[in-house]
Amino acid sequence: MKNIAFVLICFYSSFFLVAQEKEILFTIDDKPFYSEEFIRVYNKNLDLVKDDSQKDLDKYLELFLGYKLKVQKANKLGLQNEVKYQTELNSYRSQLAKNYLNDSKVTNALIEEAYYRTKNEIRASHILVLVDENATPADTLKAYNEIMNLKVRAEGNEGFEAVAQKFSQDPSAKDNKGDLGYFTAFKMVYPFENAAFTTPVGAISKPFRTRFGYHIIKVTDKRENRGEVTVAHIMILKPNNNDADAQLKAKQTIEDIYKKIQQGENFEVLAKQFSEDKSSAVNGGVLQRFSAGQLTSQEFENVAFSLQDKNQISSPFESKFGWHIVKLIEKHPLQKRDEMRYDLENKIRRDERSLIITNTLAKKARDKYPVTIDQKTLSKIKAIVTNDFYTQSWSLPENLKPFESYLVVINNDNKIETKDFLNYLHSQQKGSTKTKPVSNLVEELFEKWLDTKLIEYYDANLEKEFPEFKYVMDEYRDGLLLFDLMEKEIWVKAKTDTIGLQKFYENHKNDYMWKKRVDIDLLSSTDSKIIKKAQSYLKSGKTLEFIKEKLNKEDKVNVMVRSGLFEEDFDVLPEFKIEKEGVTSIVKKEEYFFTANVKEVRPAQPKTIDECKGKLINDYQQFLENNWVDELKKEFTVKVNYNVFNDVKKQLNK
């Protein structure tokens, strides 16, 4: 459901405005909404809709009006003031702003670095000592000393793996001894990646810090990037319990399937019939292409990349998820730099590398905005900061009245109080501070603080600098509000209103029907003689175990069985035209022959609420939403200026 918020962003995404005067198209409780926004949204979506009826302007006005009514309802309920909403909105704005805080020279250098690293894969182990990004100097020093101690031990007789397993605060280290497997650029946080790619194979890095804490890493291997691979697989899941018989049955099933492949049977058909990875089975077992380190199963990844020839098939192997057989569809070598440039740049914008780009903005901001500094007040500050700063014991003066002034004014309109810099100074006391004398240190920190304030000012004024940024933010703001409102008024209600859901079900029961279903044992073989024998055994009342024992001989799987309750149009069932219980005739589909023992025939009937609950709730949500707009029109006073709307129609119909 959360995707709806992002669909709305696309739905209302901005583009070049039609030049016109602002005219009020309609009001909601006297709040005006303008024709220019309606035109902009309509034109944008004109290329997205395929149904001509959706292009009808009268209907589109109703859609647009309904959307704005919901946003007004959200504001009326105060959803815009909730912490979760504000946090998510600010997070999105920060992400969007990165696209506007760019420097081409720095970006190009980062692209070059990223491409070089992408050409290689590093295998490394690490030891982690957790420390918060905003930890106190004392806690930071404690963590640093701890990682230094572990480095000495890892380089000594204990060995890196043993120290990692015993002392690393990464929970996975207990099992993997700190081994992270192979990875390439963008797979780890940037400082970690830097350390991995600059540490020689076999060496242990110096301690370094990420947002998680302090690390040391040991690089154990480096190899060329193997690119990506597309494979298909057949999977039999591991049983959820430790039942030895169930485990053996799963293993036997994958081995039987492998024997059928060796006998020349089609991999894709077998995947569709037997693979328990439902998401890929329908496509003949084909998975989306992947690269090293992308899967959670190292065993699967190793087998997939070990296949060399197209259509080569692995023998059965076990992963933590189950048993697999893998078929190579295609290998995808690493692309050239120019082919990867767009993708690399997008990854850089989403990565910690973007901070490097953002930091170059300070100089641009200094050139762009006039800055006025109160030098007298800055001199006063230098006079009150003592050498206690170097021992983290300097305190702000108790009497701050002499500093009740503005220290900096940016662009003649952004006045920053002296207290802001004083608080910043106090927070910057660190044991690693080396600049002396203290007056020089204050000057250095002032310049750093001022750069931060200039970037903040530039960032805060992106809406003024870039109209398209403003439109996207306005539309995301509304979309996020609408998501929160829908969750509160529709989605949660649809799940919790059991009485309303029951009533809706009773009124629409015939919309949730089972087709005719059959409880069967379905037997298949590529040999018509074998399937005739299986049919004969079924007719004489033999068990499935007896049939498999008799027909699957000499380490050859001649017959496979699927049992369950299926709708009449499942797989090969329509070929049987089943009407009653008993053993069916033999039918052929593609290269397979089938027969079945029908144990029960169930007529078409309504599903219970539990059996159709997912679709039922979705339909009930839609029902509530369809009636909701009518209720909102009663709650708010809506006035449409049809003279303006008629002018809009003429403009859009040209």
N, C-alpha and C positions, 0 to 999 in steps of 0.2 A: 504493500500500500504506500510505503514511503516514496516509491518511484513516482507517485502522482505529483508530489511537490516539484520534482525535477522535470516531469512532462510539462507542467504548467510554466516552468521557466522557459522551456523551448517554445511553448505555445504563445507566450507573451514576449519572446525575445525581441530586442530592438533592432531597428534598421533606420535608414535615412528618412527623416520626417518630411511629410508633404508641407511645403511652405504655405502657411495660412494663418489667419488670426485665430486666437483661441475663442471658440464658440462653445457654449454649454449645450451638451447633447441631452443630458438628463441630470436630475438631482435626486439624492436620497437623503431625506431629512435635511433638506437645504444644502447638503454638501454637493458641490458641482463636479461633474465629470465631463471631460471635453471631447469634442468630435475628433480632434487630432489623434488622440489615443485609440479611439475606435477604428479610425482609418488605418493607422499603423498596424494594429493587431490583425485587422481583416486582410490587408494586403500581404502580410507575412504568411498567414495561414492559407491563402488562396492557392499556393503551390503545394500545400500539404494534403488538402482534402481531395478525395477522388469522387465522392458522391456529389453530384451537381446540386442536390437539394440542400447540402450544407453551405452552399455559396449564396443561398437566398438571404438578402440583407435583413429582411424583417425577422427571420428566424435567428439570424446572427445577432441582431440587437437583443433578442430575448436571452440568448446564451450569454452575451456580454453583461447584460443587466443582472442576470442571475449570479454570475461570478462576483460582481461588485457588491451585490446584496450579501453574499456569504462573507466577503471580506469585512463589510460594515458590521455584520453580526459578530465576527471575531473580535473586532475592536471594541464593540459594545460590551462584550464579556471580559475585556481586559487581557485577552491572550497575548497581546503585544508586550505586556509588562512581565510576563513570566520569565524566570531565569533561564530555563531550558531553551525557550524561543530566542532570547537575546544572545545566548551563547552560540547557538547554531547559526544565527544570522551573522554574528561577528566572525565566526569561523569561515563562513562562505565568503564574506567580504574580503577577508585576509587572503583567501585563495585566489579570488578574482583579481585583487589588486596586484598580485605578483605579475600578471600579464602586462601591467602598466609600469612596473618598476624594473626595467630591463636595461642592459647595456650590451650592445652588439659585440664589442671587442672581447669583453669578459665571457660572454656567451659562447663565442667561437672557440675560445681557449678551452672552455669546459667541454664543448662538443668534441674537440680533438682528444682531450684526455679520456673522456667517456668511451670514445670509439676504440682507442688503443686498449683500454681495459676490457671492453666487450669482446675483443678478439681472443681473450684468454680467460681461463677458469682457474680459480685458486681453491685449494683445499686447505682449510685451517681449523685449528682448535683454539678455544679461548677459555680464559678464567675471568670471572666477573666479580667485582665487589660493588654492591649496590650503593648509590648515593644520589640523593635528589638533586635536580638541577639547581634548586634554590637553597641548598643546604647551607648551614652556617659554616664559617671558616674552620671552626673546630672540627665539625663533622667531616668536612671535606678533607682536612689534613689527616684525620684518623683513617679515612678510606684510602687515601694515597699511601700512607705508611703501611697499611695492610696489604695493598697490592704489590708494593715494593718487597715486602717480606715474602709474599707468595712467589714472586719472580725469582728471588734468590733460591727458594726451595725447589722451584720447577727446574732451575738450571743445575741443581745439585743432584744428589744420588736418588732422591725420591722420584724424579721424572715428572714431566709435564702432565701426563694423563692421570697419574695417581693423585697429584695435587689438585687437578681440576675436579676429579670425581669426589674428593673429600672436602674441598674448601670452596669451590666455585659456587656463587649464589645464583647462578642460572640453574633452575630446577632440572632441566634436561640433562645436565652434566652427570647426574647420578647414574644415568643409563648409558649416555654416549661418551663419557669421559671428556666432555668439552668439544668433541668432534662435530663440526658444522657441515661436513661434506663439501662438495664443490659449489662455488658460486662465482658470479661475474659482476660487472658493474650494475648498480642500482638494486642489487639484491639485499644489501646491508645498508645501515645508516652510513652517511658519507664519511665521518671520521673513522669508522671501523673499516670501511672499504679502503681508505687511504693507507691505513696501517697494514692491511693485508697485502696490498699491491706494492708497498715499498719495503716490505720485510723479505729478506732472501729465504729461499726454501731451506728448511732445516733450522732456521734461526728463530729466536723468541724476541718479540718486539719490546720496545720501551713501553712503560705504562702510558695509556692515553685515555681520554675521557669522552664519553658520549652522553646523551641525555639519560642513559640508564645508570651510568656510574663509571668506574674505572675498569679497564680491561688490560690484559696482556694476551697476545696471540702467538701461536706457533704455526708457521706455514709449513705444511707437510708435503705439498705437491703443487705443481703449476703445469697446465697443459693448454693446448689450443682449444678454443671454444668449438664444441661439436655441433654448434648450430641448433636447429630444432628438428623434431621428428614427428611424423604422423603415423600412428599405429592403430590397429584394431585389436580388441581382445575379447576373449571369452572368460567369464569369471564365475566361479562358484564360491559363494560367501562362506566364511567360517561360521559355524554355529555359535549362537550367543552364549551357550553354556559350555562346560568342559566335558560333555558327554563323549566318551571315547568312541562309541559306535557312530554317533553323528559326525564326528570328525573323520572317521574312517570312510563313512559313506560319501562325504564331500570330496575327499581325496580320490575315491574310486570313481566318482562321477566325472571329474576332470580327466582322469586317465582314460575312461571309456570314450569321452569326446575326442581326446587326442588320437586314440586308435582309429576312430571313424575318419578323422582327417587324414591319417596315414593310409587309410583304405581308399582315399580319393574323394571323400565327401566334401561338399562345399563349406568353406570356413564361415562365410557370411550367413548362410542358411542355418548352420549349427548355432551361430551366435544368436540369431533371432529366436531360435527354439529354446536354447538352454542357458544362455548367459543370464546371470542374476544381477548384472549391472543394467538396470532397466533403462537408464538414460541413454546408453549406447547400444543396447541390444536391438532396438528398432532400426538402427542404422547399420546393422551388420557388425556391430561391435566397434565402429570407428570412433576414436576419441579426438578431441581438439588437439592440434599440434602443441608441443610443449618443449621447453628447453631444460638444461640441467639445473637442478635445484628447485624446479617449479612444482614438483609433485611431493607429496608427503611420504611416498614409499620409495626408498633408495633402491630396494630390490627390483621393483618394477622398472624404474628409470634405467638401471644398469642393463637389464635384459633388453629393453627397447633400443637403447643406443648400441648394443652389441650386435644387433642384426645388421647385415651388410647389404644383402641383395633384396631388391623389391620382391614382395610376396613371400619372403622367407618367413618361416613359422618356427617359433621357439617350442621347446618341450615344456611340459607343465612345470610351474614353479610356484612357490608359496611366498606370500607377503603377509603383513600383519592384518590385512583385510580378508584374505582368502586365497584361493588357488586360481592361477591364470594361465592362459595360452595367448601369446602375442604374435601378431602378424605385422610385418613392416609394410606400410603403404607408400611412404615417401620420406626421403631425407631432405632437409632444407638447410643448405650451407649458409653461413653468415653472409649477410649482404655487404656491399661496398659502402663506404662512408657516405657518399652523396645520396645513396638510396635510403640510408638510415637517418639522415640528418633531421628530418621532420620529427620522427619518433624520438630521437635522442633529445631534441630541444624540448619536446613536451615532457619527457621524463625529468629533465633538468629543472623545469619549472615546478614540478611536483616534489622535487627532492630538496634536501638540505642545501644543495649547491645553490639554490635560488637565493640564499642569504648572501652569498658572495656577490651576486648581481645587485641585490638590493643595497648593499653597503656602498656601492659606487654612486648611489643616488645622492649621497650627502653633498658631494662636490657640485653636482648639477643644481641642487637646491640652493646652495650658497650663491651660485651665479644667478639664479632665477629670482630669488627673493631678497629684498633689502633687509639687513639685520642691524638693529640698534642695540648696543651694549652699554649698560651703565658701568663705566670703568671704575668710578669711585666706589660703588658698592662691591665690585669684584675685588678691589684692593682691600676693602674692609674684611672680606671673607678670607683673603690670604693672610691677613693679620691675626685671625682667631684660630686658624688651623695650626696645631703644634706637632712636634715630633711624636706625640702619643699616637698619631695616625699610623705609624709604622708597626706599632704593637697592638693594633686594633682596640685601643683604649681611649681614643679621642671621642669626646661627647659634644653635642651641640650646646651652645650657651643657653642658660635658663631664660635669660631675657632676650627675646628675639624681636623686640619692638624696633630696634635700629634697622632691622632688615625687612620691615613691612613696606616693601617697594617692589617695582617691576625690574628685574635684572635684564631681561631681553624682550625686545619687541620684534616680531617677524612679520614682514610685509605690511607694516603699519597697522595691523589689526589683531595680531595674536600676541597678547601680553602675557609673559610668563613670570610668575612671582619668584622672588629670591629664595623663598622657603623651599621651592621645588628643587633648586640646585643644592641647597644645604642638606636636604634629606638624601639626595643622590650621593653627595659627598660622604655622608655618614655611612651609607650602605656599601661604599667601595673600599672599606678598610680590609685589606687582605695581606696575608703574610708574604705573598710574592711581590708586593709593591717595592720597586727599587729606585724610582726616580727621586732625586734629591737636588737641591734643598726642597723643603715642603712647599714653598711658593711655586716652584716649577711643577711640582706634582699637581697642585690645585689648578694651574693653568692647563696642564695636560688633560686632567679630568673634565675641566670646563669645556674644552674643545670637543671632547668625546660626547659629553652631555648635549652640547649644542648641535652636533651632527644628528644625534638621536631626535632632538626636537624638530630639526628641519625636515627630517624624513617623515616624522609623525605629521607635521603640518602639510607636507606634500601629499601624503597618503590621505589625510583627512579631507583634502580639497580635490580629490580625484573627480568627484561629482561635478565640480565647477570646471575642472580642466577638460574633462571628457564627457560630453552629454550622453554618449552611448553607455558609459559606465553607470551613470545615474539611472538610465532607463532599466538596465539589467538589474540593478540593485532594488529599484522600486518594485519590479515585477517578481523578483525572488522573495522580497519581503511579503508581498501579497500571497504568493504561492505557498510560502511556509506557514503563514497564518491560516490559509485555507486547509492545509494538511492537518494542523492542530485542531481546527474546528471540526473537520470531517471525522477525525479520530474521536473527538469528544461527543459530537452530536449524532453521528451515524455509525461508525465502525464498532465502537464499544457497545453502543445500544443494541446493534444487531446481534452481538455475541451474548449479551447479558439479559436481553428482554425475552425470556423464555416463553412468556404468555403470548407476546406479539408474534414471535417466531412460530409457535404452535398454530396460531390462528392463520398465519400466512401459509403455512404448510397445508393445512386442511383445505384452504381455498384454492391451492395450486397443486394438489397431490398428483394429479395426472401428468404434471410436467416432470415428475421424477419417477420414471418407470424403469424397472428391470425388463429387459427383453426376455423371451423364453430362455431358460437356463438349463444346463444339463450337468449332472455330477458324473464324471466319466474317468475311465482309465484309457488314455490315448496311446496307442502303440504305433511306432513308425520303423520302417526299414527301407533300404534301397533295393532289397531282394524280394521279388514277388512271392517266391516259394517260401521264404522265411515268414513273411507276413501271413500267408495262408496257414502255415503251421501254428502261428501265434493265434490266429482266429479260431482254429480248431481247438486249441487248448482252452481258450476263453469259453467256448461253447460247452466244453466238458467240465467247466467249473474249476479249472486249475488256477492256482494263485499266481500273482505277478512274479514272485520270487522263483516259483517253479519254472515259469516260462523263460525268464532270463537265464536260469541255470541250464535249461535244456538248449536254448538257442544261441547263447553267447559262449561259444566253445573255442578252445585252442587259442586263447588270448585274443579273440576277435569279437568285437561288439557288433552283433548283427541286428539287434533290436533295442530301441530306447523307449522309455515309458514316461509319460507325463500324466499326472492325476490332479483333479481339482474340479471346482464348480465354475463353469464357463458360460458366457452368453452364447446364443446360438450362432452368432456371426464371428466367433473367435477362430482365427487361423483357418484350419481345414474343415471345421465343423459344418459350414454351409454345404459342403460336398456330400455329406451323409444324409441330409434332409431327415433329421432325427424326429420321430414322433412318439416313440415308446421306449421302455426299458429293454435291455438285452444287448446281445452282441450285434454290431453293425456289419454291413457288407464291407468290402474292401474298396477304397478309392485311391486315386493317384493324384498327387499335386507336385508339379515339377518332377524331380527324379525320385521322389519318396512315395512309398505305398503306406497307407494307414488303415487301421481297424481300431475299433473301440468297444469297450464294455460300458454301456450306459446304465448307471446304477439308479438314477432318478431323473425325472423330467419335471421341471418346475415351470408353470405357466407364467406369462408376463404378469407382473404385479407391481404396485407402487413400492418404492423403496421406503424403508423406515427413515425417521429423521436422522438417526445415527449413520445410516448408509449413504445419505446424500447431504450430510451436514455442511460440507465445504461449499458446494454449489448453492445450497439453500440459503446459507448466510450471505453469500455474495448477492443472490437475487433479492433477498430481503433488504440488504443495504441499498441496492438500486431503487427498490420500491420506496424506501424511506426518503432517499435523496430526491426522487421525482416529485414527491409531495411536499418536500421541504421548501422549495422555492416559492410555492403558492402561499405557504404559511409566512414566509419572510416578507412577501408583498403586503400582507395584512399588518405585519409588525412595523414596517417602515413606510414612510410617505414617499412615494415615487412619482416624479413628474417628468415626463418626456417632452422635449421641445421638438415637435414633429416638423416644424418649419426648417429647423436646422437639419433634422434627419433627412428630409426630402432633398436638401441641398447636398448632403453627403451622398445620397443615392445617385444624384445626377453626376457628381464628381467621379464616383467609383464605376459607374456604368458607361463612362465615355470610352 
